[in-house]
Amino acid sequence: MKSNSRNLYLIPYIIWIGLFVVTPILLVLYYSFFDIEGHFTIDNYKKFFTPVYLKMIFNSFWYAFLITLFSLIIAYPTAYLLTKTKHKQLWLLLIILPSWINLLLKAYAFIGIFGTYGAANSFLEVMGIGSKQLLFTDFSFIFVSVYIFLPFMILPIFNALDELNPSLIDASNDLGASPWTTFRRVIFPLTLDGVKSGCQVVFIPALSLFMLTRLIAGNRVITLGTAIEQHFLVTQDWGMGSTIAVFLIIAMVLIMVLTGKRKRGIL
Amino acid sequence: MKKKSKLSSVYLVLVFLILYAPIFYLMFYSFNSGGTMYHFEGFTLDWYRELFEDTRLLIIVLNTVIIALLSAVISTILGVAGALAIYYARRRRVKNTLLSLNNVLIVSPDVIIGASFLILFTIIGIKLGFVSVLLAHIAFSVPIVVIMVLPKIEEMSTSMIYAALDLGASRWDVLTKVILPYITPGIFAGFFMALTYSLDDFAVTFFVTGNGFTTLSVEIYSLARRGVSLNINALSTLLFVFTMMLVVGYYFITKRNNRPNGLGVKQ
């Protein structure tokens, strides 16, 4: 194949990469060295390592960790049981379907459900616990996040379980392993890649979702995403916002390196 | 064993229930004449009527659809060019570099994409509004199209291209009569993905949209921040139905994708 034909396809694509992939990252890096008045400074980074911001980073990671953990705990058995059903592809499609519905609408539904007179409180009344303040709490934030991320966690685990060779499990059983040992020593290690990519798909967006914290947690929870949005759109301090963004990019790269290659993103 | 399978079906049903309950809760109350999301007074279609009489909202819907269609068409063209560029890249290193750059926007959190594009558009001098939103949507849809089209090109046997060249086809003929017909299912899948990504996007649009221009997601966010209003319920019911139609359409396209290779080539 002659090389001149290949260059033609490269032109628009390289322009796109240059303009929308490379330049934005460099711009964020560049802006992180300017304060709100436009002076070159490393104050943003100094400010970033003060207790206020470090606490926010810690909180953000803690929430993302909890969200990932609970999603995993619920998703793994679901994925496992799904592979045992008869029409598993159809069931999988039904599990994935809610993820196609606009995230804001799902969050909005929970504003109704967790409201003072909403379904959740009626349920608590019937159970005899009595109504509680549910909206704008840590609980509601984590619950709604897990709800939203669940399909994204189930999908890669399902795929990993589906590819698992069943004769390995038979062999393990035949050799006298208990179901728990089989799970711990055979099934889980072999589906670890699915778990890893599921965690990646959940953890990174969980660090950065600002609309959920605004709508469900009512500004009580501040994540890295909320802080970036705040700095860019409310206080107009682009320098500080960029500094947090740089940190988020570094965190993202670290997570991706730690959990191996990610095949395809969803959010 | 029987008891165990019963328990597992209960678990699966519970997960399904939790996944779908909020959506149906939302739809159910869109018919409530009471005006709240907790006490169902009587059946009414008033909220739908109000929705269709709200010209501002209809314009927003129109904007959203125009942005989605335009960005999907343009990003499909760019994405196909990109996939061909990656396919024709002969050196392994170039190929891998292009692929990793392609995936940057897929794995980046929306907040980072939004914030960096905001800086980019401000520096270039593009007024925030229709153009900036359109450019942003094109930019984040391109890598998705590439990911959908590339496997289809790679599975195509190179002997087909050589055969066409040997038989005297020009490069343009090879592209339009051999390659493009073969990868059409992949192109359609990419187009649909781009369409849904654009329709679904909130965070990026939220950053790069100015005061005068809104899309549906941004509008829902600002409405939801003000609290419950059953207009949104009616709107989400309609969106749900629309999303289902898109998913079914996408499902059939991917089904065609899985056809035996020979059938993919048109005469």
Chai-1 contact restraints between the chains, C-beta under 6 A:
chainA,res_idxA,chainB,res_idxB,connection_type,confidence,min_distance_angstrom,max_distance_angstrom,comment,restraint_id
A,S5,B,R171,contact,1.0,0.0,6.0,A-B,restraint_1
A,R6,B,Y88,contact,1.0,0.0,6.0,A-B,restraint_2
A,Y9,B,A81,contact,1.0,0.0,6.0,A-B,restraint_3
A,Y9,B,L84,contact,1.0,0.0,6.0,A-B,restraint_4
A,Y9,B,A85,contact,1.0,0.0,6.0,A-B,restraint_5
A,L10,B,A85,contact,1.0,0.0,6.0,A-B,restraint_6
A,P12,B,L78,contact,1.0,0.0,6.0,A-B,restraint_7
A,P12,B,A81,contact,1.0,0.0,6.0,A-B,restraint_8
A,Y13,B,A81,contact,1.0,0.0,6.0,A-B,restraint_9
A,Y13,B,G82,contact,1.0,0.0,6.0,A-B,restraint_10
A,Y13,B,A85,contact,1.0,0.0,6.0,A-B,restraint_11
A,W16,B,L78,contact,1.0,0.0,6.0,A-B,restraint_12
A,W16,B,V142,contact,1.0,0.0,6.0,A-B,restraint_13
A,I17,B,L101,contact,1.0,0.0,6.0,A-B,restraint_14
A,F20,B,A139,contact,1.0,0.0,6.0,A-B,restraint_15
A,V21,B,L101,contact,1.0,0.0,6.0,A-B,restraint_16
A,V21,B,V104,contact,1.0,0.0,6.0,A-B,restraint_17
A,P24,B,S116,contact,1.0,0.0,6.0,A-B,restraint_18
A,P24,B,L120,contact,1.0,0.0,6.0,A-B,restraint_19
A,L27,B,I119,contact,1.0,0.0,6.0,A-B,restraint_20
A,L27,B,L120,contact,1.0,0.0,6.0,A-B,restraint_21
A,V28,B,S116,contact,1.0,0.0,6.0,A-B,restraint_22
A,Y31,B,I119,contact,1.0,0.0,6.0,A-B,restraint_23
A,T78,B,V15,contact,1.0,0.0,6.0,A-B,restraint_24
A,L81,B,S8,contact,1.0,0.0,6.0,A-B,restraint_25
A,L81,B,L12,contact,1.0,0.0,6.0,A-B,restraint_26
A,P98,B,L19,contact,1.0,0.0,6.0,A-B,restraint_27
A,W100,B,T243,contact,1.0,0.0,6.0,A-B,restraint_28
A,W100,B,V247,contact,1.0,0.0,6.0,A-B,restraint_29
A,I101,B,T243,contact,1.0,0.0,6.0,A-B,restraint_30
A,N102,B,D200,contact,1.0,0.0,6.0,A-B,restraint_31
A,L104,B,F202,contact,1.0,0.0,6.0,A-B,restraint_32
A,L104,B,S217,contact,1.0,0.0,6.0,A-B,restraint_33
A,L104,B,I220,contact,1.0,0.0,6.0,A-B,restraint_34
A,L104,B,Y221,contact,1.0,0.0,6.0,A-B,restraint_35
A,L105,B,S236,contact,1.0,0.0,6.0,A-B,restraint_36
A,K106,B,P22,contact,1.0,0.0,6.0,A-B,restraint_37
A,Y108,B,A224,contact,1.0,0.0,6.0,A-B,restraint_38
A,Y108,B,I232,contact,1.0,0.0,6.0,A-B,restraint_39
A,A109,B,P22,contact,1.0,0.0,6.0,A-B,restraint_40
A,A109,B,Y25,contact,1.0,0.0,6.0,A-B,restraint_41
A,A109,B,L26,contact,1.0,0.0,6.0,A-B,restraint_42
A,G112,B,M37,contact,1.0,0.0,6.0,A-B,restraint_43
A,G112,B,V228,contact,1.0,0.0,6.0,A-B,restraint_44
A,Y117,B,Y38,contact,1.0,0.0,6.0,A-B,restraint_45
A,G118,B,Y38,contact,1.0,0.0,6.0,A-B,restraint_46
A,I204,B,P109,contact,1.0,0.0,6.0,A-B,restraint_47
A,P205,B,P109,contact,1.0,0.0,6.0,A-B,restraint_48
A,S208,B,P109,contact,1.0,0.0,6.0,A-B,restraint_49
A,S208,B,V111,contact,1.0,0.0,6.0,A-B,restraint_50
A,L215,B,A224,contact,1.0,0.0,6.0,A-B,restraint_51
A,G225,B,V111,contact,1.0,0.0,6.0,A-B,restraint_52
A,I228,B,V111,contact,1.0,0.0,6.0,A-B,restraint_53
A,I228,B,A115,contact,1.0,0.0,6.0,A-B,restraint_54
A,F232,B,A115,contact,1.0,0.0,6.0,A-B,restraint_55
A,A245,B,I112,contact,1.0,0.0,6.0,A-B,restraint_56
A,A245,B,A115,contact,1.0,0.0,6.0,A-B,restraint_57
A,G265,B,I106,contact,1.0,0.0,6.0,A-B,restraint_58
A,G265,B,V107,contact,1.0,0.0,6.0,A-B,restraint_59
